[in-house]
Amino acid sequence: MTLTFSHMSADSFIEQQLKGRKRPRVREAVSCWQCRTRKTRCDRESPCGQCKHRGIATECIYSTPKDRQDVPRSRSRLRVPSSSSAPSPSAQLSPEGPTQTHTPPDSCSSRGETPESTPTTPSPAEKQNVARAPRGNAYKGTAFKTRVMGLSHWLAPCNEMTVLKAMLDHSPEFHTSRKAFAELKAQLRTYNNVSEPSVGRDSASLRSLLPERQECEAWIAKYFQTYGRLYGILDQPAFNRDLDRIYSGSLDHPVHICKILLAVSIAMQSSEQERHRGRRLARAVENCIYTPKFQKPCCGVVQVLLLLAVMKSILASETDKMYDLLPLHGLIRDITTSMGLHRDPAFFVEVTPYFAELRKRLWWCFVRLNLEYSIRSGTQFSLRLEESDCPLPLPISLRTLDRESDGTTDSDLERTAENDVKFSVAAAKLAQVIGPLHQALYSPQPPSTNELQARLRAGFGKFLTELPPALRSGAKPTDPIEELQQSLISIPMTSFLSITGLGSTLGTSPEASQRSQLLELWDNAASVLHQFRSLCQISSDMSNMACQLFWTDAARSAMASCWILGRLHQLDNIRILCHPQRTGCVFRELLIKSLVFLQDLWQTRYHLGVVAAKFSLLLAVSINVTSNLYADDVNTDTFRQRLFDGAATAAQGLIANMLHGVQLRQQQQFSVPLITLDPPTLMSASVEYPTWEVSDTGVGLLGVPDPLSRASTPLLGPDFLPFDYPTNVDFAGVMYTNNDFGFAMETGGMFQDNMAMGLPPFVEQQGMVPLW
């Protein structure tokens, strides 16, 4: 082979000279001008957080990229000038949407240029890097974590609320509480740390982890009475036969032993004393799934992985391990597709009717779990249901198809099993409706909100017509698990309606046309909070399961309600001081009552992990801000500072209480009483206004039901009070307690309506700023 130097020839040299020298790559400036001047960290929003805190939001400007500013004038003539400068990629990627770019005055003074005269036509490479602004300003990515939080993430509304966003972004006002919370997280991780099991991965080592048979049977019975009825992963008669064979010594396969260990570990999560033991059992199983025994795809391996996914979903409601589910779901997807679970079992000739039905149930159970993970984590739904032709399970018990069944049946157990199968089929149908729409919501070019909600309502309408009567809203359940099954149908529907509605309102400017949509979002959030509260009031076990299953729905609804109240406050552009007819006042009292209930509940769960403690902290700050939202002064800056100070004080007090509680628990004092949250710090010299008590009887002002405690379909509009509302109605004075609203306010007698007192119905306020 002849060695040539074609790149050193004269012709190639002339070609490179004609092409011109390649321009060196210049790093683009993405921070605002003020942050670059002060050399501070910029969050790249418009305006950024640093400029907001300094009170110079109007001076937060972004310069044009350096590679456009430093282009020589001789080269700039080669570009085609444009009449309007195109926005830079950094501006288009701003959460607020496309923003106009500016050049600081002294950046072009040496050449005598102006920002308008500088050519800004993007190059082809720059055009390829321009991404479409995400829907709803709900995406949040950092250079360190490199992740996004979609609209379905429970923290998405917090990006629109000034106080909560400042706390999450570690603003100077929350510096003290940030350091204290970092210490709290370290202690919580130490307290909830599960040591690596010291046993091996063989069958004998796994068998040594099994509890005594009587205890094991009790935990397994508890599993089949709870999560076993929600996710049809295991067939109870076949599982009981395997249990007998394992304890008799005739079955020694690690896959079957792991199924027993996981069922026991899931049931143990309802016990405060045994939950750490259950986590150790799950950790031992997790260490075994990559051994050769688990490499052969089969239904038993899929059952183990699905049980492990349920267990890790429970742990994600307490710890900060939500994204640990990502590799597990990827492994399940690979194994199920390699087995062909997503295909119709009729294609496989040798599959018996029993295993054909079992394959259907395992596939649709995985679809449900994967969709739940995608909604909770705010990520894309990875399964393509249009590429699957696996039919829905039949509404029959597997016992009728099992050849090894002894034939003895219990009528009550059979009826319960058939109802559970009907629920599993209904839940799979609901996943068929929500899954594709969730993918469309996260697509690069999502459809409009109206189109998405129209498709969603059409799908829900068809789904509800086929829903069994026992699972419909309003049907009287025969046991608590049936009520939980009804909530697993209704809460996801309502939550996804809220998610699609938030997509068209988050990240947008306040407009009067948004009011009807905000009221609809409020109704959806109130419905979710009401159902969640009803489940928690049944029993302690149901409260524990409700928190594990619906904690993201409750958190998203609570945060969205706070944002809706703030947006309605902006739209009204008034100070609602003494006018109880206003919708904002009614919503405020109902929201505080709901937030205090959640706060009281999560005070009993903060020690379970970092996520539980973080949500409890956000609730405490939300209660403080909401209770003072309408007690604002004319001086907006002063009120803002007092609002931040009050929120920071509430956060510090709660963190101190949680730190003390964790330290006591680390000393093995499990009998320590639950911590009590001090009333939210009210602002000094705040304006008092008439309030009323929303009684626990379910009837509030003028007989309107309380949507956050009793009503199932709340509808409170801006004009729900008649125009001939009496002007001389007396309001009985009340004393608010921690159980009602989280703060005490003595009215000292009888109240009258504003107009009866001769006061104006409302006071106009100029220059209203969004405080939520």
PEQUIJO-V299169 format. One record per residue. N is the residue number from 0. RES is the residue in one small letter. PHI is phi in degrees with one decimal (NA if undefined). OMEGA is omega in whole degrees, -180 to 180 (999 if undefined). Layout:
# PEQUIJO-V299169
<<N,RES,PHI,OMEGA> <N,RES,PHI,OMEGA>>
This chain:
# PEQUIJO-V299169
<<0,m,NA,-177> <1,t,-86.3,179> <2,l,-88.8,-179> <3,t,-118.5,178> <4,f,-125.2,-176> <5,s,-64.5,-178> <6,h,-72.9,179> <7,m,-104.8,-179> <8,s,-74.9,-179> <9,a,-67.8,-179> <10,d,-64.0,-180> <11,s,-66.5,178> <12,f,-64.7,179> <13,i,-67.7,179> <14,e,-63.0,178> <15,q,-65.7,180> <16,q,-69.7,179> <17,l,-69.4,179> <18,k,-69.1,-178> <19,g,89.2,-178> <20,r,-70.4,-180> <21,k,-68.8,-177> <22,r,-69.5,-180> <23,p,-66.0,-179> <24,r,-76.9,-178> <25,v,-113.3,-180> <26,r,-72.1,-177> <27,e,-83.0,178> <28,a,-80.7,-177> <29,v,-112.6,178> <30,s,-85.0,178> <31,c,-72.8,-174> <32,w,-66.9,-179> <33,q,-67.0,180> <34,c,-68.6,178> <35,r,-68.7,179> <36,t,-68.4,-179> <37,r,-86.8,-180> <38,k,58.6,176> <39,t,-113.7,-178> <40,r,-77.1,-178> <41,c,-109.8,178> <42,d,-88.0,171> <43,r,65.8,174> <44,e,-100.5,-177> <45,s,-131.5,-6> <46,p,-76.5,-177> <47,c,-80.0,-177> <48,g,-66.8,-180> <49,q,-63.6,180> <50,c,-67.6,177> <51,k,-63.3,-178> <52,h,-67.6,179> <53,r,-84.0,-180> <54,g,76.7,-180> <55,i,-122.3,-177> <56,a,-62.0,-179> <57,t,-72.1,-180> <58,e,-97.1,179> <59,c,-81.4,-178> <60,i,-126.1,-180> <61,y,-116.0,-178> <62,s,-81.4,174> <63,t,-71.1,-178> <64,p,-58.4,-178> <65,k,-63.0,-178> <66,d,-68.3,174> <67,r,-93.2,-178> <68,q,-76.1,-172> <69,d,-90.1,178> <70,v,-73.3,179> <71,p,-60.6,-178> <72,r,-65.3,179> <73,s,-66.2,178> <74,r,-76.6,-178> <75,s,-67.1,179> <76,r,-69.1,-179> <77,l,-72.9,-180> <78,r,-86.3,178> <79,v,-81.4,-179> <80,p,-68.5,179> <81,s,-120.9,-178> <82,s,-71.9,179> <83,s,-124.1,-178> <84,s,-74.4,-180> <85,a,-81.9,179> <86,p,-69.4,179> <87,s,-74.7,178> <88,p,-59.4,180> <89,s,-65.0,179> <90,a,-71.2,-179> <91,q,-73.0,178> <92,l,-87.8,179> <93,s,-64.9,179> <94,p,-60.3,180> <95,e,-82.5,-179> <96,g,96.1,-178> <97,p,-61.4,178> <98,t,-123.3,-179> <99,q,-75.5,-180> <100,t,-91.3,-179> <101,h,-131.9,176> <102,t,-114.1,178> <103,p,-58.0,-174> <104,p,-59.4,-175> <105,d,-84.4,180> <106,s,-79.2,-179> <107,c,-119.7,-175> <108,s,-67.3,-178> <109,s,-69.6,-179> <110,r,-107.0,180> <111,g,72.7,-179> <112,e,-98.0,176> <113,t,-121.3,179> <114,p,-57.9,-179> <115,e,-74.2,-177> <116,s,-87.8,-179> <117,t,-76.8,179> <118,p,-65.2,-178> <119,t,-128.6,178> <120,t,-68.8,-176> <121,p,-70.3,177> <122,s,-77.5,178> <123,p,-58.3,179> <124,a,-65.6,178> <125,e,-67.7,178> <126,k,-63.6,-180> <127,q,-70.6,-178> <128,n,-84.0,-179> <129,v,-74.7,-180> <130,a,-102.2,178> <131,r,-72.7,-179> <132,a,-61.5,-179> <133,p,-66.7,-177> <134,r,-71.0,167> <135,g,74.8,177> <136,n,55.9,-176> <137,a,-103.3,180> <138,y,-81.7,-180> <139,k,-142.2,179> <140,g,-124.7,178> <141,t,-124.9,180> <142,a,-73.0,-177> <143,f,-94.0,-179> <144,k,-88.1,179> <145,t,46.8,178> <146,r,-140.2,178> <147,v,-123.7,175> <148,m,-116.9,-177> <149,g,-77.3,-177> <150,l,-61.8,-177> <151,s,-80.0,178> <152,h,-68.7,-173> <153,w,-70.3,179> <154,l,-90.3,-176> <155,a,-58.6,179> <156,p,-65.4,-178> <157,c,-66.1,179> <158,n,-67.7,-179> <159,e,-103.3,-177> <160,m,-110.7,-169> <161,t,-61.0,-174> <162,v,-69.4,-179> <163,l,-65.0,178> <164,k,-65.1,178> <165,a,-64.2,179> <166,m,-69.0,179> <167,l,-69.5,180> <168,d,-91.1,176> <169,h,59.5,178> <170,s,-73.3,-178> <171,p,-59.3,-179> <172,e,-63.3,-178> <173,f,-108.8,-177> <174,h,-65.9,-179> <175,t,-65.7,180> <176,s,-67.9,178> <177,r,-64.5,179> <178,k,-65.4,179> <179,a,-66.8,180> <180,f,-70.4,175> <181,a,-62.0,176> <182,e,-66.5,178> <183,l,-63.5,179> <184,k,-61.2,179> <185,a,-63.2,180> <186,q,-70.0,178> <187,l,-66.0,178> <188,r,-66.3,177> <189,t,-68.1,-178> <190,y,-67.7,-178> <191,n,-98.4,-179> <192,n,-69.2,179> <193,v,-109.8,-178> <194,s,-69.9,178> <195,e,-65.0,179> <196,p,-64.5,-177> <197,s,-90.5,-179> <198,v,-98.1,179> <199,g,-81.9,-177> <200,r,-111.2,180> <201,d,-87.1,-177> <202,s,-64.7,-179> <203,a,-65.4,180> <204,s,-68.0,179> <205,l,-66.9,179> <206,r,-64.7,-180> <207,s,-66.5,179> <208,l,-83.2,-179> <209,l,-67.2,175> <210,p,-71.7,175> <211,e,-58.8,-171> <212,r,-59.8,-179> <213,q,-63.1,178> <214,e,-67.2,-180> <215,c,-63.0,179> <216,e,-63.6,178> <217,a,-66.9,179> <218,w,-66.9,180> <219,i,-67.3,176> <220,a,-62.2,178> <221,k,-66.6,178> <222,y,-62.0,-178> <223,f,-69.9,176> <224,q,-86.1,-177> <225,t,-121.0,-175> <226,y,-68.5,177> <227,g,-63.7,178> <228,r,-87.9,180> <229,l,-94.3,179> <230,y,-125.7,-176> <231,g,-79.0,-178> <232,i,-87.2,-176> <233,l,-110.7,172> <234,d,-93.2,-171> <235,q,-61.8,179> <236,p,-60.4,179> <237,a,-65.9,179> <238,f,-65.8,179> <239,n,-66.4,177> <240,r,-66.0,177> <241,d,-65.3,178> <242,l,-64.4,178> <243,d,-63.3,-178> <244,r,-69.1,180> <245,i,-70.7,-179> <246,y,-73.7,175> <247,s,-84.4,177> <248,g,92.7,-179> <249,s,-85.4,178> <250,l,-130.6,-174> <251,d,-135.0,-179> <252,h,-85.2,-177> <253,p,-64.4,-180> <254,v,-64.5,180> <255,h,-68.3,178> <256,i,-66.2,-180> <257,c,-66.3,176> <258,k,-62.1,179> <259,i,-66.9,-179> <260,l,-61.8,-179> <261,l,-72.0,177> <262,a,-62.3,178> <263,v,-66.9,-178> <264,s,-65.4,178> <265,i,-65.2,179> <266,a,-66.9,-179> <267,m,-70.4,-178> <268,q,-70.3,175> <269,s,-88.5,-178> <270,s,-110.4,179> <271,e,-66.8,-177> <272,q,-80.4,-173> <273,e,-109.0,-174> <274,r,-67.3,178> <275,h,-66.8,176> <276,r,-64.0,177> <277,g,-63.1,178> <278,r,-66.8,177> <279,r,-66.1,177> <280,l,-64.0,179> <281,a,-65.6,178> <282,r,-63.5,178> <283,a,-63.9,178> <284,v,-68.3,-180> <285,e,-62.0,178> <286,n,-72.0,-176> <287,c,-98.4,-171> <288,i,-72.7,178> <289,y,-104.1,177> <290,t,-82.4,-177> <291,p,-57.8,-179> <292,k,-62.6,-178> <293,f,-100.8,-179> <294,q,-83.5,180> <295,k,-86.0,-178> <296,p,-65.6,177> <297,c,-157.6,-179> <298,c,-64.3,179> <299,g,-63.2,179> <300,v,-64.9,179> <301,v,-63.1,178> <302,q,-62.4,178> <303,v,-62.0,-178> <304,l,-67.1,178> <305,l,-67.9,176> <306,l,-62.6,178> <307,l,-65.8,177> <308,a,-65.7,176> <309,v,-64.0,-180> <310,m,-63.4,-179> <311,k,-71.5,174> <312,s,-67.0,176> <313,i,-64.0,180> <314,l,-65.6,-180> <315,a,-66.6,177> <316,s,-75.6,-177> <317,e,-120.7,-178> <318,t,-104.5,179> <319,d,-100.0,-175> <320,k,-114.6,-180> <321,m,-61.4,-175> <322,y,-78.7,171> <323,d,-68.8,178> <324,l,-75.2,-175> <325,l,-60.2,179> <326,p,-65.7,180> <327,l,-66.2,178> <328,h,-65.8,176> <329,g,-63.9,178> <330,l,-65.3,179> <331,i,-63.8,180> <332,r,-62.3,180> <333,d,-66.2,-178> <334,i,-70.4,-179> <335,t,-65.6,179> <336,t,-70.9,178> <337,s,-68.0,176> <338,m,-82.5,-177> <339,g,77.1,178> <340,l,-65.9,-180> <341,h,-81.1,178> <342,r,-101.1,180> <343,d,-67.5,180> <344,p,-60.2,179> <345,a,-65.3,178> <346,f,-71.4,-177> <347,f,-101.8,-170> <348,v,-68.5,-172> <349,e,-83.9,-179> <350,v,-78.9,179> <351,t,-74.5,178> <352,p,-57.4,180> <353,y,-63.9,-178> <354,f,-73.0,174> <355,a,-64.0,177> <356,e,-70.6,178> <357,l,-64.6,178> <358,r,-62.1,178> <359,k,-61.0,-176> <360,r,-66.9,179> <361,l,-66.8,-179> <362,w,-64.3,-177> <363,w,-73.7,172> <364,c,-66.8,176> <365,f,-66.5,177> <366,v,-60.4,180> <367,r,-63.6,-178> <368,l,-65.7,180> <369,n,-69.1,177> <370,l,-67.3,177> <371,e,-60.8,178> <372,y,-64.8,-179> <373,s,-63.9,-180> <374,i,-69.8,-178> <375,r,-67.1,-177> <376,s,-85.3,-180> <377,g,69.5,-179> <378,t,-122.4,-178> <379,q,-72.1,175> <380,f,-76.8,-168> <381,s,-83.7,-177> <382,l,-83.5,177> <383,r,-101.2,-176> <384,l,-68.2,178> <385,e,-70.1,177> <386,e,-93.7,180> <387,s,-114.1,177> <388,d,-121.5,178> <389,c,-71.9,-179> <390,p,-72.6,178> <391,l,-71.5,179> <392,p,-64.2,176> <393,l,-80.2,-179> <394,p,-78.6,179> <395,i,-133.1,178> <396,s,-80.8,178> <397,l,-68.3,-180> <398,r,-62.1,-179> <399,t,-70.6,-180> <400,l,-103.7,-175> <401,d,-85.0,180> <402,r,-71.4,-177> <403,e,-87.1,-180> <404,s,-68.8,-178> <405,d,-79.8,177> <406,g,89.8,178> <407,t,-77.4,-178> <408,t,-133.3,174> <409,d,-111.0,-174> <410,s,-60.6,-180> <411,d,-66.0,179> <412,l,-65.4,179> <413,e,-66.2,179> <414,r,-65.2,178> <415,t,-64.8,180> <416,a,-64.6,179> <417,e,-66.4,177> <418,n,-66.0,178> <419,d,-66.8,177> <420,v,-65.9,177> <421,k,-62.5,176> <422,f,-65.3,179> <423,s,-61.4,178> <424,v,-66.0,179> <425,a,-64.9,178> <426,a,-64.8,177> <427,a,-67.1,176> <428,k,-63.0,178> <429,l,-64.6,176> <430,a,-64.5,176> <431,q,-62.6,180> <432,v,-80.7,-173> <433,i,-77.8,-175> <434,g,-54.4,180> <435,p,-61.9,179> <436,l,-71.3,174> <437,h,-65.6,175> <438,q,-64.5,179> <439,a,-65.6,179> <440,l,-65.3,-178> <441,y,-99.8,-180> <442,s,-73.4,179> <443,p,-60.2,178> <444,q,-125.8,-177> <445,p,-70.2,176> <446,p,-68.6,179> <447,s,-66.2,-179> <448,t,-63.0,179> <449,n,-63.1,179> <450,e,-65.7,-179> <451,l,-65.2,180> <452,q,-71.0,176> <453,a,-64.8,177> <454,r,-64.3,-179> <455,l,-67.6,-179> <456,r,-67.7,177> <457,a,-65.4,178> <458,g,-66.2,178> <459,f,-66.8,179> <460,g,-62.5,177> <461,k,-66.9,-179> <462,f,-65.1,-178> <463,l,-68.1,178> <464,t,-67.6,-180> <465,e,-96.2,-177> <466,l,-73.5,178> <467,p,-60.3,-178> <468,p,-58.6,-177> <469,a,-67.8,-178> <470,l,-100.2,-179> <471,r,-79.3,-180> <472,s,-65.6,-178> <473,g,98.6,177> <474,a,-70.7,-178> <475,k,-79.0,-180> <476,p,-76.0,179> <477,t,-89.0,178> <478,d,-152.1,-177> <479,p,-60.9,-179> <480,i,-67.9,176> <481,e,-64.7,175> <482,e,-65.9,176> <483,l,-66.0,177> <484,q,-64.5,176> <485,q,-61.5,179> <486,s,-68.8,177> <487,l,-68.4,174> <488,i,-93.5,-173> <489,s,-78.9,-177> <490,i,-65.2,176> <491,p,-60.2,178> <492,m,-62.9,-179> <493,t,-66.4,180> <494,s,-64.0,-179> <495,f,-71.6,171> <496,l,-61.1,178> <497,s,-65.9,-179> <498,i,-63.0,179> <499,t,-66.6,178> <500,g,-68.4,178> <501,l,-65.6,-179> <502,g,-63.0,-179> <503,s,-100.3,-178> <504,t,-118.2,178> <505,l,-64.3,178> <506,g,78.9,180> <507,t,-113.4,178> <508,s,-78.3,180> <509,p,-63.9,177> <510,e,-136.7,-179> <511,a,-62.6,-180> <512,s,-68.7,-179> <513,q,-81.4,-171> <514,r,-60.4,-180> <515,s,-64.2,179> <516,q,-70.0,177> <517,l,-65.2,178> <518,l,-65.8,176> <519,e,-66.8,176> <520,l,-62.5,178> <521,w,-63.4,179> <522,d,-60.8,179> <523,n,-64.3,180> <524,a,-64.7,179> <525,a,-64.5,178> <526,s,-64.4,179> <527,v,-64.3,-180> <528,l,-64.9,178> <529,h,-65.6,-180> <530,q,-65.1,179> <531,f,-63.7,179> <532,r,-65.2,180> <533,s,-63.4,178> <534,l,-65.3,-177> <535,c,-68.4,-178> <536,q,-89.0,-180> <537,i,-74.4,-180> <538,s,-162.9,-180> <539,s,-66.8,178> <540,d,-65.3,178> <541,m,-68.2,176> <542,s,-63.0,179> <543,n,-65.3,179> <544,m,-68.4,178> <545,a,-63.1,178> <546,c,-66.1,-180> <547,q,-71.5,-175> <548,l,-92.4,-170> <549,f,-119.3,-175> <550,w,-65.8,179> <551,t,-70.9,177> <552,d,-65.3,178> <553,a,-66.0,-180> <554,a,-66.4,179> <555,r,-63.6,180> <556,s,-65.7,180> <557,a,-65.7,-180> <558,m,-67.5,178> <559,a,-65.8,178> <560,s,-64.5,177> <561,c,-62.1,180> <562,w,-67.1,179> <563,i,-62.1,179> <564,l,-62.4,177> <565,g,-65.4,179> <566,r,-68.4,175> <567,l,-63.1,177> <568,h,-62.6,177> <569,q,-66.9,-178> <570,l,-65.8,178> <571,d,-67.6,179> <572,n,54.5,-180> <573,i,-137.2,172> <574,r,-100.4,-178> <575,i,-88.5,-175> <576,l,-95.0,-171> <577,c,-133.7,-175> <578,h,-120.2,-174> <579,p,-69.2,-180> <580,q,-72.8,-174> <581,r,-66.1,-179> <582,t,-62.3,-178> <583,g,-60.5,179> <584,c,-65.8,179> <585,v,-63.1,-179> <586,f,-62.5,-178> <587,r,-62.9,-179> <588,e,-65.8,179> <589,l,-66.6,-179> <590,l,-67.5,179> <591,i,-61.5,179> <592,k,-61.2,179> <593,s,-70.1,180> <594,l,-64.3,179> <595,v,-66.9,177> <596,f,-62.3,178> <597,l,-63.5,179> <598,q,-63.4,178> <599,d,-62.5,180> <600,l,-69.5,-177> <601,w,-77.1,171> <602,q,-65.5,177> <603,t,-87.1,-175> <604,r,-126.6,-174> <605,y,-62.2,-177> <606,h,-75.7,-177> <607,l,-75.0,-180> <608,g,170.0,-174> <609,v,-68.5,-178> <610,v,-63.5,179> <611,a,-62.6,179> <612,a,-67.7,180> <613,k,-65.3,179> <614,f,-65.2,177> <615,s,-62.3,178> <616,l,-66.1,178> <617,l,-63.0,178> <618,l,-65.1,180> <619,a,-62.7,179> <620,v,-67.3,180> <621,s,-63.7,178> <622,i,-62.6,-178> <623,n,-64.7,-178> <624,v,-69.8,-178> <625,t,-64.0,-179> <626,s,-67.6,-179> <627,n,-115.1,-172> <628,l,-65.0,-176> <629,y,-99.6,178> <630,a,-93.2,-174> <631,d,-95.6,178> <632,d,-93.9,176> <633,v,-66.9,179> <634,n,-78.8,-175> <635,t,-66.4,-178> <636,d,-64.3,178> <637,t,-65.3,179> <638,f,-63.5,179> <639,r,-62.0,-179> <640,q,-65.4,178> <641,r,-66.2,178> <642,l,-65.9,178> <643,f,-65.2,180> <644,d,-63.3,179> <645,g,-64.0,178> <646,a,-65.6,179> <647,a,-65.0,178> <648,t,-65.5,178> <649,a,-63.4,179> <650,a,-65.9,-180> <651,q,-64.5,180> <652,g,-64.4,180> <653,l,-67.6,180> <654,i,-62.8,178> <655,a,-62.0,178> <656,n,-64.8,179> <657,m,-66.6,177> <658,l,-60.2,179> <659,h,-63.8,179> <660,g,-65.0,179> <661,v,-66.5,179> <662,q,-63.4,177> <663,l,-67.0,179> <664,r,-67.9,177> <665,q,-66.5,175> <666,q,-87.9,177> <667,q,64.9,177> <668,q,-98.3,-177> <669,f,-73.9,179> <670,s,-87.9,-179> <671,v,-64.6,179> <672,p,-66.5,-180> <673,l,-65.8,179> <674,i,-70.0,178> <675,t,-115.8,-179> <676,l,-82.5,176> <677,d,-64.9,179> <678,p,-57.5,179> <679,p,-55.7,-177> <680,t,-67.8,178> <681,l,-80.5,179> <682,m,-68.6,177> <683,s,-68.4,178> <684,a,57.9,178> <685,s,-75.4,-179> <686,v,-75.8,177> <687,e,-82.2,-180> <688,y,-145.5,-179> <689,p,-61.4,176> <690,t,-133.2,178> <691,w,-141.4,-178> <692,e,-92.3,172> <693,v,-92.3,-170> <694,s,-70.9,179> <695,d,-76.7,178> <696,t,-77.1,179> <697,g,90.6,-179> <698,v,-119.9,-179> <699,g,-106.9,-177> <700,l,-62.4,178> <701,l,56.9,177> <702,g,77.8,179> <703,v,-74.5,-179> <704,p,-63.7,178> <705,d,-85.6,-175> <706,p,-69.6,-177> <707,l,-90.7,179> <708,s,-130.4,-174> <709,r,-125.3,-172> <710,a,-69.2,-180> <711,s,-102.9,180> <712,t,-130.9,-177> <713,p,-72.4,176> <714,l,-142.4,178> <715,l,-112.6,-179> <716,g,-99.3,-178> <717,p,-70.0,-176> <718,d,-123.1,-178> <719,f,-75.4,174> <720,l,-93.6,-178> <721,p,-70.6,180> <722,f,-67.9,179> <723,d,-89.4,179> <724,y,-59.1,-175> <725,p,-63.0,-177> <726,t,-92.1,-178> <727,n,-123.2,180> <728,v,-78.1,178> <729,d,-91.7,176> <730,f,-113.2,-178> <731,a,-64.8,177> <732,g,-69.8,-177> <733,v,-136.0,173> <734,m,-113.3,179> <735,y,-78.7,178> <736,t,-116.0,179> <737,n,-62.6,-179> <738,n,-73.2,-178> <739,d,-94.0,-173> <740,f,-131.1,176> <741,g,83.8,176> <742,f,-152.2,-177> <743,a,-105.9,177> <744,m,-146.5,-179> <745,e,-92.0,-178> <746,t,-84.7,175> <747,g,73.6,175> <748,g,133.4,-177> <749,m,-95.1,178> <750,f,-104.3,174> <751,q,-125.2,178> <752,d,-65.4,-179> <753,n,-54.6,-175> <754,m,-67.2,176> <755,a,-68.9,178> <756,m,-81.4,-178> <757,g,81.3,180> <758,l,-95.8,177> <759,p,-67.5,-179> <760,p,-65.1,177> <761,f,-158.0,-179> <762,v,-119.0,179> <763,e,-69.3,176> <764,q,-129.4,-180> <765,q,-95.7,176> <766,g,68.6,-180> <767,m,-64.9,178> <768,v,-113.5,179> <769,p,-71.3,179> <770,l,-95.0,172> <771,w,-91.4,999>>
